[in-house]
Amino acid sequence: MVEYIRWLGHASILITIGGKNIYIDPWKLIKDQPKGDLILITHSHYDHFSPDDINKVIKNDSVIIGPHDILKIKLGEKIEIKPGQEVNLNWCKVRAIPAYNVNKNFHPKSNNWCGYIIEIEGKKIYIAGDTDFVPEMKEIKVDVAIVPIGGTYTMTAEEAANAINTIKPQIAIPYHYGDIVGSDKDVKLFSSFVLNSKVEILKIER
């Protein structure tokens, strides 16, 4: 059901749909990948904002969307976005959702870092970014939700499952594990706590 979503490891996602390629936080790309029509960056930590990896997938008409602190790169057309704002590219809409920590200090709310809801081809896909289970998630209505489960810097597996049980997407996909933090044990915990959404476990494709 999610054949259009590829997990490239850690927090890097490629969505290919409607003839378009959308990257989220490309990092550690070790194979030739298709060029990106849209590149979304959630925040400026090195494992999410990698100019070298962006350079591997950018083309002349690529659009890069992200918070203010990633716009320093001299690559492509860049659009600054803040939580609550929306960008309409005609072929898709991108809405920024707050992504921050509530019980730790790695991702302060004041930084205006983002998760995203991508609306394309009649589907709404939420990529949470580096975040805890925050109150703003209660307003999210999407078909697919991709959430971090590794803990330490983001939600734990159980907290991520609670977020999914609040959002109630048709499909829930865990990510942000297996590299810097998180393990297959977290995947099993996440799956066991999710109540009504279908959990899809993606394999890393690089």
C-alpha positions, 0 to 999 in steps of 0.5 A: 500500500505504500509502494511509493514511499522508500526509506533510505535509512535513519530519517531519510525518505523518498516519495515517488508519486505522480511522476515526481520525486520528493526527498525528506532529509537526504543523508548518507546516500550511497547509491545513485538516486533519482533527482528530486523535484522537491527536497524538504529539510526538517531542521539543521542537525547534520543527520537531517541537513546534509548539503553534500547529499542534497547536491547528489539529488538536486537538479536545475528546477528542484525546490528546497523547502525548510526552516530559516537555518538551512537557507544558507546553502547555495543550492537550488530554489529555496523557500523558507517555511515556518510551522503553520505555513503552507506552500502550494507548488501546484502539483503538491501542497506542503504544510509545516507542522511544529516539531520539537521536544517537550521533555528534553532540549535537543529540538527547542520549539523556539527554533521553528523546526518542522515536520511536514504534511505533503498533499499529492495525488489525493493523499496526505502524508505526514513526516513528523521530523525530530519531535516528541508527541506534541499537542499539535498532532491532535489536529492532524488528519492524514492517510499516512504518518511517518514517525520517529521511534528511536527515543533519546532525541525524539519520541520513544516507540511507545510515545510514537504509538500514542501519537499514531493512536491520536492521529489515526492514519490508515498507515503508520510507518516508523523511522529514525531508528537503526543508525544513531539511535533505536533498534528492531526492538523499538519497531516491535514495541511500536507495532505492539502499541499501535491500535487501529492503524496498519503498521508498515515496516519499510526496509532500508533502500540505498 
